Amino acid sequence: MALTSMPVVADTQAHEAQAREIYSRSIGFRTAEGQKQVPAMVAYLKGVLTEAGVPAADIATLDSGEAQAMLVRVPGRERGRPILFSAHMDVVDARPEDWERSPFTLLEENGVFYGRGTTDNKAGVAALMSTILRLHGEKLVPARDLVFAFVGDEETGMLTTKLIADHPWVANAEFAINTDAGGGLLDDSTGKPLIYLVQGAEKTYASFALTVTNEGGHSSRPRADNAIYQLARAMLKVEAYHFPVMANDLTRAYLGRRGAGPGGARSAKRCRSSPPIRPMRPRRKAVEVAGFVGTTRTTCVMTMLDAGHAENALPQKAAATVNCRIFRCSRRGRA
């Protein structure tokens, strides 16, 4: 028994090492909007697949401006509707000067990975790549086609997602498995698995611009209607406002199963007993601190500021961006 298990262990370790290398190299690409690094990452991933012997006919690249997407097909034994798997390669940008560690270098400390995109979503990219390589290397043929989509602009315009959806390999897919959703939760103190999550919906988002303008002037002669002060007061009102807690069938089911977590039972009980769309009184300690704020209410938060043009001049313009994630219900309480 020991003799037969050794090659299996060695093979598993080789695959794990390969996946780690792909993960590390992927983190190294600054695949944020404006950096023009997505095509470079696609070229790297395509090179890994080609070197492993994946046929060029089963790899497709889709261009959209500076972004690019890649599709990889694993042909199945029988004709039928394919299954789609997806991960996105792009990230929200990170300024290296704002980080304690280099954001575009994968680091591991005490069992924790650091780097931009380590979870969102280059871990998913590495997992899909490793799956493709193992299927090919072990000459495994699935019952039907599997299509792996690597999205290039999920964090911004999502135009490559439309190109992927319209591609002949994908258009007839029966369903999709998205590595950028769900995931497991561990107990912080013991490391014990608590729950594995499957995403059933996502809130709609909208961004709004708050802008204040006036004639400005010299800083030596302050005026009462300083644009920055006016904008600051408006932002404080946004901070102070809390949208009502909402519930629908999906959130009740989730919180009911999630109740074993810290603070979860109380939040779950409140949502299970609520009518489908009747707002509940905000209780931040019971809901938000428990980590359910994104699940149980609309949220609006300030994310960007742009004000003034010189240190010795009064601002003629002050602007801020408010990003909202909108909890929406129908009359039947469905998201």
N, C-alpha and C positions, 0 to 999 in steps of 0.2 A: 504493500500500500504506500509506503514511504517513497519507494522508487518511482511510482507513477505520479505522485503528487508534486515532485520537484519541478518537472518541466512546466506544469500548470502555474506554480507559484512564480517561477522565473518569467513566464510569459505575461502574467498579470502585472508583475513589477515593471516589465518593459513597457506595457501599455500605459501604466500609470506615469512612468517617467516621460513618455512621449506626450501625454496629455498635459503634464506639468510644464513641459517645454513650450507647447502651443499656448498655454495659459500665460506664461511669462512673456513670450514674444508678443502676444496680443496686447497685453497691458502696455508694452513699450510704444505702441502706436498712439499718437495723440489724435484720436479719431473724433475730435470735436468740430463743430461747424466753423468754417473759416480756416482750418488748419490743413485741409486737403490731404489728409492721411488715410481716409477710408480706402481709396484705390490701392494704396501701398499695402494695406492690411489684406485686401482681397488678393493681391498678387502673391503675398506670402502664403496665405491659406491655399490658394490654387496650386502653388508650387509644391506644398506638402502633399496634397492629394495626387498630383501628377506623378511625383516621385514615387509614391506608394503604388502606382499603377492604376489609379482610377481613370477610366477612359475620358478623353477630352469631350467626347460626345455626350457624357453625362454631367458636364459642368457648363453652366451658363452664367454670364455676367450681364447685368442690367445697369445702364448708366442713367443718372439724373443729375445734371449739373456737376458739382464737385463730389457728389455722393455716388456710391455704386453699391449694388447688391449682388449676391451670388446665390445660385441655385445648384444643388447637387442631387442627382437622381440615383437611387439604388433600385434597379429594375426588379420586379417581382416575378413569380412563377406564372401567375394567372392574370388575365385582364380583369380590371375592376377599378373602383374609385381609389385613388392613392390616399395615403395619410401624410399630412404635412407636419413638419417640425420647424420651429423658428427660434432664432436668437438675433439680437441686434448688436452690431459691431461698434456703433457710435456711442459717445459719452457726452455728458454735459462737461464743458471745459473746466479745467482747474488751473489756477495760477501757481506755478511752482513756488513762488515767493511767499504764498499764503500757507504752505504745507510744511509740517515738521520733517516729513520724509518726501522724497521725490514722488510725485503722483503718477509718473509714467515709468516707474521701475517697480516690479513686483517684489515685495519684501515679506518675509514670514518671520514673525516674532511670537514666541510662546503659543504656537498653534494658530495664530491669527494672521490673515493676509491683509496687507496694506497696498493700496494703489487705486487709481481711478479706474472704475469699471470692474473691480474684483468681483462684485456681485451683480452689478447692473451694467452690462450683462455679459461680460467676457468669460465668466465661468460657464454660462450657457453655451457660448461659442466653442469653448474648449471641449465641453461635454458632447456636443453634436459632432464636432470634428473627430473626436476619439471614437464615437459610435460608428461613423462612416468608415474609418480606417480599420476598425475591428471587423465589421461586416465584410469588408473587402478582403482583408488579410486572411480571414478564416473561411472565405468563400461561402458565406452564408447567403442564401437567397430567400428573401421574405415571400410571403404568400402573394402580396401585391406590391405595387410600387411604393417606395418611401421617398419623399421629397424633403430635402433639408434647405431651408431658406435662411440666408444671412442678410439681415436688413441693414441698410446703410444710413438711414436718417430717422430712426424712431424717435429721437429726442427733439426733432425739429419739425420739418414739413411732412414727413412720412410719405414722400412721393415714391420712394422705391417700394414701399408696401403696395401701392396701387399697381406698379409694374409687375410685382411678384404675383399679385392676385389675378392679373390678366394673362399670365404666362400659361401656355398650353399644359405644362406639367402640373400646374396648380389649380387651374380653373375648375376642375371637376373633383377636387379633393373632398373627401367625406367629412373630415374634421381636422382641426389643427391642435397641436400640443405646443404651447408657448413656454419656453424656459424662463421668460421674464415675468412669470406670475406664480402665485402660490409659494410653496417652500415650507421647510420645517422649522419648528421652534424648539429650542432646548432650554431646560431650566438653568438659569445663570449660575447657581451655586453647585449643582450636582452634575450638570451636563446631560441629565436624563431627557430623552425625547418626550415632548409634551403633546404635539399635534402636528399633522402634516396637512397643509392647506392647499386647496384647489380654488383658483379664482373663478368666480361665476359672473362677474360684471365689473365694469370700471366707470367711475364718475366722469361726466363731461367736464372739460375745463374751459375757462375763458379768462383772458387777461384784459385789464382796464388801465388806462393812463389817467393819472391825476396831474393836471397842469395848472400852475399859477403864473400869471404874467403881470408886469406893470412897467412903468417908465424907467425904473432903476435910478441911478445917480451915483454920487461919490460916497465912499464909506464914511467920510468925515461929516456927512450930513444925513444921518439915518432918517428913514421915513417910517411912518406907522404901519404901512402896508407892505412890509418886507416879504417878498415872495417865499423865501425859505421858511420864515416863521409861520406864514399862513399854511404852507404845505405841511409843515410839522404838526400843526393842530389838526389838520384833516387826517393825517396818518394815525394820530393818537385815537381818533374816533373809530377808524377802521380796526385798530388793535383792540379797542374796548368792546366792540360789537361781537356777540356770539350768536350764530345762527341756531335756531331751535334744533334739538335732537329729533331725528326722524327714524322711522323704522319701516321696513317692508318685509315681504316673505323671505327674501334672501338674507337680510341682516339678522332676522330672528333666528333662522336656521343656523347661521354661522355662530352667533353669540351663544345659542343654546349648546352647541358642541364645544365652543371655546370656553365655556364657563369654568373649566377646571383651572384656568390660568389665573394669575394675580388680578384680583378685582373683577374677574370675568363673571362670576356667578351673579353678582348684584346687577351688573349691566345687562346681562342676558335676561334676567327676570324682568327688568323694566321694559325691555324691548318686546319680549314675548307677550306681555300683558297690554301693550299699546295697540290702539287701532292702527290700521295700515298707514295712514298719512297724517294722523294728528300729531302736531309738534308736542314734544315733552319739554318740561322746564329744564334749562341747562343746569347740569351739575358737574362741574369740571373735575372735582376730585373723584367722582364715581366713574366718569366716562373717559375724559380726556387723559388723565394721568394714567389710566389703565391701558392706554395705547389704542383706544377705539375712536379717536377723534376723526380719523379719516373714513371710518365706516359708518358713523352715526350722525353726521351733520355736513352741511356745506361749510367749506372753509375759505377764507380770503386772507391773504397775507402779503405784506409788502416784500418785494424781491429786488427792486432796482431803484437807484436814485441818480438824478442828473440835475445839478443846480449850479448857478453862478458861472462867471467867465473870467474873473480876476479877483485877487485877494483884496484889492483896495477899491472895488466897485460894488455897488448894491446890485443884487441879482435882478435881472430883467425877466428871468424865467427859472422856474423850479418844477421839476417833473418827477413823478414816481410811478412805478409799475406795480399793480396789484394783481396777483395771480389767484384765481378762485377755482376750486374743485367742487362741482355742483352735485348735490344729492337730489335726485329727481325721482318722483313717484308718479305713477298713473293713479287714476281714481280707485283702481283695484289693489293698489299698494305694491305694484311691481316696478322694479327699477327701469 
